Amino acid sequence: MSKTRQAEQIRSAKGFIAALDQSGGSTPKALRLYGVEEDAYSGEAEMFDMIHAMRARIASSPAFTGDRIIGAILFEMTMDRVMDGKPSAQYLWEERGVVPFLKVDKGLADETDGVQLMKPMPDLDALLDRANDKGIFGTKMRSVINAASPSGIKAVVAQQFDVGGQILDKGLVPIIEPEVTISIADKAQAEDLLLAEIKAQLDALPEGRDVMLKLTLPETANLYKPLVDHPRVLRVVALSGGYSRDEANNRLSQNTGMIASFSRALTEGLSASQSDAEFNATLDATVQSIYDASVAG
């Protein structure tokens, strides 16, 4: 059964998870970094066509295979499209050996108590059913922590695990992502609070209810090692969070057992104007550097 093989790959294979899930709000910036200015497209439909072309070019590159990239997170619209004639999730697993995940959150609520919770997801069950039909293995959802607020962080983690339970009920593996903003002055304190709240939630999970975690690279190396080693955690992955790729790779290499799940740091240096040879060579070097940092610990 493919889900059993996919779970084993995510749990123990060497490599990292590519994040190809830029949403509507972050797509113009992603395209701009790719060398596509806003005057190159007219309207949202053309914008999404262009970002899909970028994602498909990445996913079909010789550098993008399960040898080094064990999973990839997709945007909902990417899941609904095709790559090289196949539905995107099916293409990733069958042709590239990459386990497909889906971003399911609908964005962030306004900040309150030093955090941004996720917006309500009233249609989540229907989306999860579609994800199952399309061969998705797991999901990802993001909240943001902007201060070392005990009550705010508790609320973020509680919401993440509550929705995570809904996802587990559908037979999918949730990636819990409470991002700590890298620029805040009390980042280390926020991370200590976050560690305690996540551990408490994990300790309450029954056997067979395994989750993944996607966390900001911490100020203290190996802070999250207890989470890496927790029996209810399939894998702990790291977001780049605005760090340069070199800085993110350096921090990641100091955290034993964590692997990358980079978005902007993965596409850094890629350009629409590059020839296929240039594009593939740039992506190959990037993939190798992130892979090396992911297996260093």
N, C-alpha and C positions, 0 to 999 in steps of 0.2 A: 504493500500500500504506500502511495507516494507520500502521504502525510507522516508516516512513520519514518521514512527515509529523510524527509525534509526536517523533521524534528531532530534526528540524529546529526544531520549536517549543521543545523543551527547550534546545537548543544556543544559539539566537539570538533568540528572542522576548523582548520586554520584559515584565517582570512578576515574579511570585514563585511559590513552591510552598507551598500550604497544608498544614499537618500536622494531619490529622484522625484520628490513630492512637493516641489514648490507650488503653492496655491495661487489663486488669482491675485492676491495682494502682493506677493513677492515675485510674480512672474516678470513684470517689466524690468526689475533690477537684475534678475537672472539673465534675461535676454540682453540687457545692456552690457553686462559683464562678458557675454558671449559675442559681443560685437554687433548686436542688432538693436539699433536705436528705435525709439517709439514712432518715428516718422516712417519706419519701414513697414508698418502694418496699420490697418484701419479697422478699429473695433476689436472687441473681445474675441470673436471667433477666429480672426486671423492671428491674433496674439497666441491663442491656445494651439493653433495649427503650427506655429513656429516653435513653441516650446516643446510640442510633441516631436517635431522633427529633430530637435536637439537631443531629446531623450532617446529617441529611436537610434540616432547616430551613435550615441554613447553605448547603448545596449547591444548594438550589432557590431561594435568594434572587436577586433581580435583580442584586445586587452580585457574585455568584459566577459569573463567566464568564471564558473564555479571553482576553478583552481585557486583563485585569490579572492573572489567576491562571492561570499556564501549566500547573500540575500540582497534584495533591493526593495525599497519602499516606494510605492507608486501613489500618485494623485488619483482621485476617483475618475477623472476624465481620461487619464492614461489607461486605467484598467478597462475602460469602455472602448478603447481604440485598439488598433492592430499594429503589430510590428512584423514586417516581412511576411504579411499575409496571414498571420495568426493572432488571436487575441493576446494582448500584451503579457498577461500572467502566464498563459500557456507557453508563449514563446520563450519567456525567461527561463522557465523550468525545463522544458523539453529540448530547447535548442542551445541554451547557455549554461544549464546546470545551476541556475540561480533561484533561490527560494523567494517567491513574491509575497510582499506585505502591502497593506493598504492604509493610507492616512485616512482616518475616519472623523476627526474633530472638525467642527465648523468654525474654528477660530476662537479668539480670546474675548472674554468679557472685559469691561472696563476695570481698571485697577481698584482694588479695595483691600484694606488691611495689608498693604505691601505686596499683594499678589494679584495675578490675573487668572481666574478660573476659566474653564472651558465654557463656551456658550452651550445652551441646551441642544441636545441632539434628538429631537422627537422622532426622526425617521431612521434611527440607528438600526433597529431590528431588520427593517427592509433592506438597508444597505448591507448588513452582515449576511443576509440571505443571498443577495446578489454576489457578494464576495465569495461565498462558498460555491455558488454555481460556476463562478469563473476560475476556480482553482487557487484562490488566495489562501495562504497559510496562516497569516497573522495580521494584526493591525497596529497602528501607531496613533497616539493622541498626545497633544502638547498643552501644558500649562506653563506659566512663567512666575518665578519668584524674584521679586525686586527688593526685598529687605528681609532681614533676619527676624521675621515676625512669627513667634511661636504659634499663635492662633491662625494666622494666614497660611503658614506652611502645613499645619494640621488639616486645614480645610482643603488645600490643594491635593494632598496625598489621599485624603478620604474620598474625594470626588473621583480621583484617578482609579482607585481600587474598586469603587462602587461601579463605575462604568466598565472597568476591567472584568468584573463578575458577569455583567451582561454579555460581554464578548466571549468569555469562557463558556457560558451557557450555550452559545452557538457553535462551539467546537473550534473556535479560533484562538490563537495565542496573542494576548495583548502586549504591546510594548508600552509600558508606563513611562511617560516623559514629563517629569516636573523640572523644567529647565531653570537653572539659577543664572541670572544675568551676570556676565563676566566682569562688568564695570562697577558693580556696587562695592561700597567700602567695607561692608560687613559680610562679604561673600563666604569667608571661612566659617563664620558663626552660623550663617544660613545653612551651610552644608552639614554642619554638626546636627542641627535641628532636623534637617531633611533625612539624614541617616537614621536617626532614632525613630521618626515617624514611619519610614518605609519598613524598617525592621519589625516594628510592632504589627504592621499590616501583614507582612509576610508570615510572621509567626502564627497568625490567626487563620491562614489558609490551610485547608485540608489537603491531604495527599492527593495528587492527581490534578491539582489546580495550579499549574505552573505558569509563571509570567516571565516577561523580559523587562529589563529596565534600560532606559536611555537617559543618561545623566551628563551634566556639564562636567568637564574635566576639573577635578578638585584642586584646591590650594595645597592640601596635604596629600602627598603621594600615598596611594593604597588606602585612603580613607574608606573607600567602598569595598574593600576586600571581604568584609563580613557578608556583603550582599552577593558578591561573586560566588562565595562558598555556600550560600544558603540553599537548602534542598528544594525550595519552591521556585528558584530562579533558573530559567533555561540559559540565559546569557545576559551579561551587562555590557551595553554598548555606550560609546561616548559621542556626544555631539561636539562639533567644532565651535559653535557658539559665537563666532566672530573672531576667534583667533586665526592668525594666518596658518596656512597648512604646515609650515615648518614648526611654528610654536605648538600647534595642536599635536603634531606627530611627536614632538619632544615630550610634551606632557603625557601623552598616551603611553609612550614607551616606559614611563616610570610607574605605571599602574598595572600591576600583575593581574592578568585574567580579563581585563577590559579590552574590547576591540572597538574599532572605529565604526561610526555610522555618520559619515560626513556628507554634507550637501554642497555648500559653496566651496569648501576646501577640495572637494573632488573635481569640480568643474573649473577651478582656478587654472588659467593659462589656456583653456580651450577657446577657439574662435570659429565662427561661421565661415570666415574667409580662408581658413587653413585648408590645404589639400588633404585628401584622405590620409596620405602618408604622414604628413605633419601632425594631423589630428590624432592619429593612432599612436604615433611615437610619443606625443605629449601625454596622452591618456595612459599609455603603458608605464611611463616613468612615474606618473602620479599614483597609479594603482600600486606599483611596486613600493613606493615610499610609504603609503598608508598601510599596506600589507606588512611591511617590515616593522613599523611601529606597533601594529596590532599583535604581532607574534613575539615581540621583544620581551614582554613581561613573563 
